[in-house]
Amino acid sequence: MSVDLTDIEVRVLGALIEKEITTPDHYPLSLNALVNACNQKSNRDPVVAYDEPIVRKAIEKLQAHKLAAILTGRGHRVPKYRHWAWEILALGNREMALLCVLMLRGPQTPGELKGRTERMYPFDDIESVESCLQRLAERESGALAAKLPRQPGSRESRYLHLLCGEAPAVTAEPAAIPAAPRQQMAAGSSRDERIASLEQRIESMDGKIDNLTSMFDDFRKKFE
């Protein structure tokens, strides 16, 4: 399936996917909870400030693509929102986790994706992340990810999602940077792993705080 969403629609869909996987007890989401999920300051790049009309309009557009639905009636005091990405995009757990993080945080390297998908799917190593990204890029039904040219000074190339259309034209990668001494590379790798671990713990705490805030807002609205 080929889709062409706006940045706002991608953020709304990504937020629904993330919350279904990480906080299933609070999914589907109310409009207020969905707005809060889109506007989180953690696990988001860029950070946005959408209001309810913006998110509601995005949901309507996603409905037209058959990627989302509004649940009303018996069992729902307020309308709830869910996505159909699993069914429409036909993805497994690994592919969905990677695509979701790309949707919420923009282009990233396999190393960054490995750390940031931990709550949704624990990849064994970077090679398994790269293999999964390759499958997203080579889907017969339409590519959902693409590899960007490597930036000067970077050891890894970044990947981006293709839910907003085609990837930019790929140019030749710059010449390889001379390898650093093995001991220096090992020290840098260890430092990167510690930083990634700290970032993951902070993001996990921030996500829990955001979820509690959404739950409190929904509870408060019931008694207003």
Protein Blocks (a to p, Z undefined) as FASTA:
>chain_A
ZZdddfklmmmmmmmmmmmmmmmmlcccdfklmmmmmmpcghpacdddddfklmmmmmmm
mmmnopaccdehehiabacdddfklmmnopafklmmmmmmmmmnopadfklmmmmmmmmo
ccfblklmmmmmmmmmmgfnbpfbdcddddehiabdcdddfknoccdddddddddddddd
fklmmmmmmmmmmmmmmmmmmmmmmmmmmmmmmmmmmmmmmmZZ
